Amino acid sequence: MYINKEQKIKIQNKIKEVESKSSAEILAVISNSAKGYFLPKFIINILPKKYKQNMANKYINNYFYNIKKAHKNVQNIVLFFVCLDEKYVKIISTENISKKVPNTYWQDIINKFIEDVKEDKLDDGFVNAIDSCKTILIEKFPNINDENKINNEVVEL
């Protein structure tokens, strides 16, 4: 477990707050390490940072692909991801959101998120990142009798 129950509830409450006003589905995902290494841990620790971040990127992209596949009817998904060992933070969105919210918008949020993670404020990082995109998600994807389609629990991989 990377965060405690109270921290998870804090993140889930922020997700519920945004989703109550937006049709966007928000996911918070934490992983200790990207899966897929076929090397002992002590060797992984000396691998170049860029290589480890690429592994984390592939790992979360695959996870996101499976989420989209499992929830084909959900057009608006934003996933907030932290991979602790790789010191990697990523925000991924579905094509529908990407059309209206450019990737450059997310970079400032990611930069602040990274600062929070480095200061061991993982829960604050998620809450701040989700809160930072609240206005644009509500504006571009308002909630019109939209029900929650994806569980709001923080996922630990």
DOZALO-49858 format. One record per residue (C-alpha): y negated, z, x negated. Coordinates in Angstrom, 2 decimals. Each point is the difference from the previous one (the first is absolute). Example, Ala and Ser with C-alpha at 12.3 -4.5 7.8 and 13.67 -1.06 7.14 Angstrom:
BEGIN
        py        pz        px
      4.50      7.80    -12.30
     -3.44     -0.66     -1.37
***
This chain:
BEGIN
        py        pz        px
      0.00      0.00      0.00
     -3.34     -1.09     -1.46
     -2.27      1.70      2.51
      0.52      2.97      2.28
      0.21      0.09      3.79
     -3.67      0.95      0.50
     -1.15     -2.86     -2.22
      2.20     -2.44      1.92
     -1.45      1.22      3.29
     -3.53     -0.48     -1.37
      0.80     -3.62     -0.89
      1.78     -0.62      3.32
     -2.97      1.36      1.93
     -2.34     -2.40     -1.80
      2.38     -2.87      0.80
      0.08      1.02      3.68
     -3.80      0.22      0.08
     -0.45     -3.55     -1.27
      2.85     -1.45      2.04
     -1.40      1.52      3.19
     -3.06     -2.26     -0.39
      1.59     -3.01     -1.71
      2.98     -2.25      0.63
      0.85      0.27     -3.71
      3.17      1.85     -0.92
     -0.44      2.10     -3.13
      2.78      1.02     -2.35
     -0.16      2.56     -2.81
      2.75     -0.38     -2.60
      0.67      2.03     -3.15
      2.60     -0.63     -2.65
      0.70      1.93     -3.15
      1.14     -3.14     -1.77
      0.57     -3.67      0.73
      3.68     -0.63      0.58
      1.80     -2.79     -1.74
     -0.04      1.14     -3.61
      3.36     -0.29     -1.69
     -1.01      2.12     -2.96
      0.16      3.70     -0.83
     -3.10      2.04      0.91
     -0.99      0.62     -3.64
     -0.17     -3.75     -0.62
     -1.93     -0.63      3.22
     -2.62      2.49     -1.22
     -0.79     -2.18     -3.04
     -0.22     -3.29      1.86
     -3.46     -1.60      0.13
     -2.19      1.16      2.88
     -0.45     -3.56      1.27
      3.77     -0.51      0.21
      0.48      3.23      1.96
     -2.84     -0.87      2.35
      1.54     -3.44      0.60
      3.26      1.75      0.92
     -1.90      2.27      2.42
     -1.75     -3.03      1.48
      3.30     -1.83      0.59
      1.52      3.15      1.45
     -2.74      0.57      2.58
     -0.33     -3.70      0.85
      3.71     -0.04      0.83
     -0.38      3.16      2.08
     -2.98     -1.51      1.86
      1.92     -3.22      0.63
      2.78      2.05      1.63
     -2.51      1.93      2.13
     -1.53     -3.26      1.26
      3.47     -1.39      0.69
      1.01      3.13      1.94
     -3.25     -0.05      2.01
     -0.50     -3.72      0.62
     -2.21      0.63      3.03
     -2.52      2.06     -2.01
     -2.78     -2.22     -1.33
     -2.30      2.58     -1.58
      1.55      2.20     -2.67
     -1.68      1.69     -2.95
      2.20      1.82     -2.51
     -1.37      2.52     -2.50
      2.36      0.50     -2.95
      0.13      2.33     -2.98
      2.66     -0.23     -2.69
     -0.35      3.15     -2.10
      1.95     -0.81     -3.19
     -1.56     -3.43     -0.30
     -3.45      1.36      0.86
     -0.36     -2.81      2.48
     -1.99     -0.18      3.23
      0.04     -2.96      2.35
     -1.23     -0.86      3.47
      1.84     -2.81      1.74
     -0.84     -1.57      3.34
      1.51     -2.60      2.27
     -1.38     -3.53      0.05
     -1.88      0.69      3.23
     -2.00      2.76     -1.67
     -0.41     -1.94     -3.25
     -1.71     -2.80      1.92
     -2.76      2.35      1.15
     -0.11      2.54     -2.84
     -0.13     -1.52     -3.49
      1.98      1.48     -2.89
     -3.25      0.84     -1.77
     -0.78      2.49      2.77
      3.10      2.03     -0.85
     -0.71      0.25     -3.74
     -2.72      2.66      0.28
      2.30      2.06      2.21
      2.82     -0.38     -2.53
     -2.28      1.08     -2.87
     -0.93      3.23      1.78
      3.61      0.51      1.06
      1.09     -0.22     -3.66
     -2.58      2.65     -0.95
      1.37      2.37      2.66
      3.59     -0.59     -1.14
     -0.92      0.64     -3.65
     -1.54      3.32      1.07
      3.25      0.92      1.82
     -1.71     -0.33      3.36
      2.63     -2.27      1.49
     -0.59      1.06      3.60
     -3.78     -0.32     -0.38
      0.52     -3.43     -1.54
      1.88     -1.22      3.06
     -2.43      1.60      2.45
     -3.07     -1.35     -1.82
      1.49     -3.49     -0.32
      0.97     -0.14      3.67
     -3.37      1.39      1.03
     -1.81     -2.55     -2.19
      1.46     -2.92      1.92
     -0.34      1.61      3.42
     -3.25     -1.72      0.96
      1.09     -3.54     -0.89
      3.39      0.41      1.67
     -1.59      1.30      3.19
     -2.63     -2.75     -0.04
      2.30     -2.94     -0.78
      3.15      1.29      1.75
     -1.08      2.17      2.94
      2.60      1.86      1.99
      0.43     -1.70      3.36
      2.73      2.02      1.72
      2.02     -0.23     -3.17
      2.83      2.46     -0.43
      1.31      1.38     -3.27
      2.72     -2.38     -1.17
      0.88      1.44     -3.42
      0.69      3.64     -0.74
     -2.95      1.82     -1.58
      2.07      2.20     -2.30
     -0.70     -0.12     -3.71
      2.89     -1.85     -1.61
      1.45      1.27     -3.26
      2.19     -2.52     -1.76
***
